[in-house]
């Protein structure tokens, strides 16, 4: 009996700790799924998360270990690129009351602390806008391959800036059903705050999830049109799945992609300025599937306009994330 029990635990152990090993992920956002090419039109992200930190390497002031009686903490690093365009990229001259061309190439360092009742993420982001972000070259290359419309207005993009921010995101469990079967449901509150010359905002939202082993994946999904899934925030879960949906509201104080100087504009350049919409809302719905080695997630997101002159009432995009544990 003891031998059988020992063999069972030996076989189980590599599965039980698979998702607290290192994590790598590739994520892609694009609005082409809705047949458009405007506003936040594309994002691409490569990320790596460390294995779970030992207790002596956890940062006590950031960790949930003392507060929650134990946590899984990790360091995570990502490189990403985001791109915004006006509603008609075929135009060779700028259009008043439309979104500026803007790109953001950035790196991000995160400290993560995970617990079945709460998950937190601290991040430091630093990058560049303008020609240094290489957005024009990237979009023209992709569109030449896909046969899409050539973008003709990148000479009017937001200027070169060194841009960054510090951020904090917290997921708090509100309720979770008893795990009487292989699946259960939960509701959580998500709070997020960012401060910097790239963006400064505060957001609050509610997320609903249904699936398996939800206690070990709290925090993986977020309510955003930009990279809404973070595989690095998955904890001690060998395999599982879940569907999710959420709604959030934010107040944004500044946004460099809308308010940055554009030295390439013809004079008088004021006619091309847009007015930021401070109150914004976002909705998301998605699904995630994973085992002890690999996983994927897909989500559809929608948001209200980020500037008052926007020609559309709703903007949307799809997001795909592929990830592996090793």
C-alpha positions as CSV (number, residue, x, y, z in Angstrom):
1,X,0.0,0.0,0.0
2,X,2.8,2.4,0.9
3,X,4.7,1.5,-2.3
4,X,1.5,2.2,-4.4
5,X,1.0,5.5,-2.7
6,X,4.6,6.5,-3.2
7,X,4.5,5.6,-6.9
8,X,1.2,7.6,-7.3
9,X,2.8,10.7,-5.7
10,X,5.9,10.3,-7.9
11,X,3.8,10.2,-11.0
12,X,1.7,13.1,-9.9
13,X,4.5,15.5,-8.9
14,X,5.7,16.6,-12.3
15,X,2.2,17.4,-13.3
16,X,1.3,19.2,-10.0
17,X,4.2,21.6,-10.3
18,X,4.3,22.0,-14.1
19,X,2.8,25.4,-14.3
20,X,5.1,26.9,-11.6
21,X,8.0,26.3,-13.8
22,X,9.3,28.8,-16.3
23,X,6.7,30.2,-18.7
24,X,7.1,31.6,-22.2
25,X,4.4,33.1,-24.3
26,X,3.6,34.7,-27.6
27,X,0.6,37.0,-27.9
28,X,-1.0,38.8,-30.8
29,X,-3.8,41.4,-30.9
30,X,-5.4,42.4,-34.1
31,X,-8.6,44.1,-35.3
32,X,-8.6,42.3,-38.6
33,X,-11.0,39.7,-37.2
34,X,-13.7,42.4,-37.5
35,X,-12.6,43.4,-41.0
36,X,-11.2,46.8,-40.0
37,X,-7.8,48.5,-39.6
38,X,-8.2,51.4,-37.2
39,X,-7.5,52.7,-33.7
40,X,-5.7,50.1,-31.7
41,X,-5.0,47.9,-34.7
42,X,-2.2,45.5,-33.7
43,X,-0.1,44.4,-30.8
44,X,2.6,41.7,-30.5
45,X,4.2,40.4,-27.3
46,X,6.9,38.0,-26.2
47,X,7.1,37.1,-22.5
48,X,9.1,35.0,-20.1
49,X,8.3,34.3,-16.5
50,X,10.7,32.7,-14.0
51,X,9.9,29.5,-12.0
52,X,8.3,30.1,-8.6
53,X,10.6,32.0,-6.4
54,X,11.8,30.3,-3.2
55,X,10.7,32.1,0.0
56,X,14.1,33.7,0.6
57,X,14.0,35.3,-2.8
58,X,10.5,36.7,-2.5
59,X,10.1,40.5,-2.0
60,X,8.2,40.6,1.3
61,X,6.7,44.1,0.7
62,X,5.3,43.0,-2.7
63,X,4.4,39.4,-1.9
64,X,1.1,38.0,-0.7
65,X,3.0,35.3,1.3
66,X,2.6,36.8,4.7
67,X,-0.8,38.3,4.1
68,X,-2.4,35.1,2.6
69,X,-0.3,32.5,4.4
70,X,1.7,31.5,1.3
71,X,1.9,32.5,-2.4
72,X,3.6,31.7,-5.7
73,X,5.8,34.6,-6.6
74,X,7.6,35.1,-10.0
75,X,9.5,37.6,-12.0
76,X,8.3,38.2,-15.6
77,X,9.8,40.1,-18.5
78,X,8.2,40.9,-21.8
79,X,8.9,42.8,-25.0
80,X,6.0,44.2,-27.0
81,X,4.9,46.5,-29.8
82,X,1.6,48.3,-30.1
83,X,0.2,50.2,-33.0
84,X,-2.6,52.8,-33.5
85,X,-3.9,54.2,-36.8
86,X,-6.7,56.5,-38.0
87,X,-9.9,55.1,-39.6
88,X,-8.6,55.4,-43.2
89,X,-5.0,54.5,-43.6
90,X,-5.1,55.0,-47.4
91,X,-5.3,58.8,-47.0
92,X,-2.0,60.5,-47.9
93,X,-2.8,63.6,-45.8
94,X,-3.9,63.8,-42.2
95,X,-7.6,63.9,-41.4
96,X,-9.0,66.3,-38.8
97,X,-10.9,64.7,-35.8
98,X,-9.2,61.3,-36.3
99,X,-6.8,59.2,-34.3
100,X,-3.1,59.9,-34.8
101,X,-0.7,57.3,-36.1
102,X,1.2,56.1,-33.1
103,X,3.5,53.1,-32.2
104,X,5.0,52.0,-29.0
105,X,7.9,49.6,-28.7
106,X,8.5,48.7,-25.1
107,X,10.0,46.3,-22.5
108,X,8.2,45.5,-19.2
109,X,9.4,44.0,-15.9
110,X,6.8,42.5,-13.6
111,X,6.8,41.1,-10.1
112,X,3.9,38.6,-9.6
113,X,2.4,37.2,-6.5
114,X,-0.4,34.6,-6.8
115,X,-2.8,33.1,-4.3
116,X,-6.2,31.3,-4.8
117,X,-7.9,34.3,-3.1
118,X,-5.9,37.2,-4.6
119,X,-3.3,37.9,-7.3
120,X,-1.2,41.0,-7.8
121,X,1.1,42.3,-10.5
122,X,3.6,45.2,-10.2
123,X,5.1,46.4,-13.4
124,X,7.7,48.9,-14.8
125,X,7.4,49.7,-18.5
126,X,9.8,51.6,-20.6
127,X,9.8,52.2,-24.3
128,X,9.8,54.6,-27.3
129,X,7.2,56.1,-29.6
130,X,7.8,57.6,-33.1
131,X,10.1,56.4,-35.8
132,X,12.2,54.6,-33.2
133,X,9.3,52.3,-32.6
134,X,9.6,51.0,-36.2
135,X,5.8,50.9,-36.6
136,X,5.7,52.2,-40.2
137,X,8.1,49.5,-41.4
138,X,6.3,46.8,-39.5
139,X,2.9,47.6,-40.8
140,X,4.0,48.1,-44.4
141,X,5.8,44.7,-44.3
142,X,2.8,42.9,-42.9
143,X,0.4,44.6,-45.3
144,X,2.6,43.8,-48.3
145,X,2.4,40.1,-47.3
146,X,-1.3,40.0,-46.6
147,X,-2.3,42.2,-49.5
148,X,-3.9,44.8,-47.2
149,X,-4.3,48.5,-47.8
150,X,-0.9,50.4,-47.7
151,X,-0.7,52.8,-44.8
152,X,0.2,56.3,-46.2
153,X,0.3,58.6,-43.2
154,X,3.0,57.4,-40.9
155,X,5.0,60.6,-41.6
156,X,2.4,62.3,-39.4
157,X,2.8,59.9,-36.4
158,X,3.4,60.9,-32.8
159,X,7.0,62.1,-32.4
160,X,9.9,60.2,-30.8
161,X,9.5,60.1,-27.0
162,X,11.1,58.0,-24.3
163,X,7.9,56.8,-22.6
164,X,7.1,54.7,-19.6
165,X,5.0,54.0,-16.6
166,X,4.7,52.1,-13.4
167,X,1.6,49.9,-12.8
168,X,-0.3,47.8,-10.3
169,X,-3.0,45.3,-10.9
170,X,-4.9,43.3,-8.3
171,X,-7.5,40.5,-8.6
172,X,-9.6,39.9,-5.6
173,X,-11.9,36.9,-5.4
174,X,-15.5,37.9,-4.5
175,X,-17.1,34.4,-4.6
176,X,-16.3,31.0,-6.0
177,X,-18.7,28.0,-6.1
178,X,-18.0,24.8,-4.3
179,X,-16.0,22.5,-6.5
180,X,-18.5,19.6,-6.4
181,X,-17.7,18.6,-10.0
182,X,-14.7,19.1,-12.2
183,X,-16.0,22.6,-13.0
184,X,-17.0,25.6,-11.0
185,X,-17.6,29.4,-11.4
186,X,-16.3,32.5,-9.8
187,X,-16.6,36.2,-9.7
188,X,-13.7,38.6,-9.0
189,X,-12.9,42.3,-8.8
190,X,-10.0,43.7,-10.8
191,X,-8.3,47.0,-9.8
192,X,-5.6,48.6,-11.9
193,X,-3.6,51.8,-11.7
194,X,-0.9,53.1,-14.0
195,X,1.2,56.3,-13.8
196,X,3.7,57.7,-16.3
197,X,4.2,59.9,-19.3
198,X,2.9,57.1,-21.6
199,X,-0.4,56.8,-19.8
200,X,-1.9,57.5,-16.4
201,X,-5.2,55.9,-15.4
202,X,-7.2,54.1,-12.8
203,X,-9.6,51.2,-13.6
204,X,-12.1,49.0,-11.8
205,X,-14.0,46.0,-13.2
206,X,-15.7,42.7,-12.5
207,X,-14.9,39.3,-14.1
208,X,-16.9,36.1,-14.3
209,X,-15.2,32.8,-15.0
210,X,-16.4,29.2,-15.4
211,X,-14.2,26.2,-15.8
212,X,-11.8,23.9,-14.0
213,X,-9.2,24.6,-11.3
214,X,-10.1,28.3,-11.1
215,X,-8.3,28.7,-7.8
216,X,-4.9,28.3,-9.4
217,X,-5.5,30.7,-12.4
218,X,-6.9,33.8,-10.7
219,X,-5.3,36.8,-12.4
220,X,-4.4,35.1,-15.8
221,X,-7.2,36.9,-17.7
222,X,-7.7,40.6,-17.5
223,X,-10.2,43.1,-19.0
224,X,-8.3,44.9,-21.7
225,X,-8.2,45.2,-25.5
226,X,-4.4,45.1,-25.2
227,X,-2.8,41.8,-24.3
228,X,-5.7,40.6,-22.2
229,X,-4.2,37.2,-21.1
230,X,-1.0,36.6,-19.0
231,X,0.0,33.0,-18.8
232,X,2.7,34.0,-16.4
233,X,0.0,34.6,-13.8
234,X,-1.1,31.0,-13.8
235,X,-0.2,29.2,-10.6
236,X,0.0,25.6,-9.5
237,X,-2.4,24.0,-12.0
238,X,-1.4,20.9,-14.0
239,X,-4.2,21.2,-16.6
240,X,-7.6,22.9,-17.1
241,X,-9.8,25.2,-19.0
242,X,-12.0,28.2,-18.4
243,X,-14.2,30.7,-20.2
244,X,-14.4,34.3,-19.0
245,X,-16.1,37.6,-19.5
246,X,-15.7,40.9,-17.8
247,X,-16.5,44.6,-17.9
248,X,-14.4,47.5,-16.5
249,X,-14.5,51.3,-16.4
250,X,-11.4,53.5,-16.2
251,X,-10.6,57.2,-15.8
252,X,-7.6,58.1,-18.0
253,X,-5.6,61.3,-17.1
254,X,-3.2,61.3,-20.0
255,X,-2.4,59.3,-23.2
256,X,0.8,59.9,-25.2
257,X,-0.7,58.1,-28.3
258,X,-3.4,60.8,-28.5
259,X,-1.7,63.9,-27.0
260,X,1.9,63.6,-28.2
261,X,3.3,66.2,-30.5
262,X,3.3,65.5,-34.2
263,X,6.0,67.6,-35.9
264,X,5.2,66.3,-39.3
265,X,1.7,67.8,-39.4
266,X,1.1,70.7,-41.8
267,X,0.2,74.1,-40.3
268,X,-2.0,75.1,-38.6
269,X,-1.5,71.7,-36.8
270,X,-4.2,72.5,-34.2
271,X,-6.9,71.4,-36.6
272,X,-5.7,67.8,-36.3
273,X,-5.7,67.7,-32.5
274,X,-8.2,65.3,-30.8
275,X,-9.6,65.5,-27.3
276,X,-9.1,62.6,-24.9
277,X,-12.2,60.9,-23.5
278,X,-11.3,60.6,-19.8
279,X,-14.0,58.0,-18.9
280,X,-13.7,54.8,-20.9
281,X,-15.1,51.3,-20.7
282,X,-13.9,47.9,-21.9
283,X,-15.6,44.5,-22.2
284,X,-13.9,41.1,-22.9
285,X,-14.9,37.5,-23.5
286,X,-12.5,34.6,-24.0
287,X,-11.5,31.0,-23.4
288,X,-8.3,29.4,-22.2
289,X,-7.1,25.8,-22.5
290,X,-3.9,24.3,-21.1
291,X,-2.1,21.2,-19.9
292,X,1.2,20.7,-18.1
293,X,3.3,21.7,-21.1
294,X,1.4,24.1,-23.4
295,X,-1.8,26.2,-23.6
296,X,-3.6,28.7,-25.6
297,X,-6.2,31.4,-25.1
298,X,-8.4,33.5,-27.4
299,X,-10.5,36.5,-26.6
300,X,-12.6,39.2,-28.2
301,X,-12.5,42.6,-26.7
302,X,-14.5,45.8,-27.2
303,X,-14.1,49.3,-25.9
304,X,-15.7,52.8,-26.0
305,X,-13.8,55.5,-27.8
306,X,-10.6,57.0,-26.2
307,X,-11.2,60.4,-27.8
308,X,-14.3,62.5,-28.2
309,X,-14.1,63.0,-32.0
310,X,-14.0,59.3,-32.7
311,X,-16.1,58.3,-35.7
312,X,-17.2,54.9,-34.1
313,X,-19.0,54.2,-30.9
314,X,-17.3,50.9,-30.3
315,X,-13.9,49.5,-31.2
316,X,-12.9,45.9,-31.0
317,X,-10.2,43.4,-31.7
318,X,-9.2,39.7,-31.2
319,X,-6.4,38.4,-29.1
320,X,-4.5,35.1,-29.3
321,X,-2.0,33.8,-26.8
322,X,0.2,30.7,-27.1
323,X,2.3,29.6,-24.1
324,X,4.5,26.8,-22.8
325,X,5.7,25.6,-19.4
326,X,9.2,24.1,-19.0
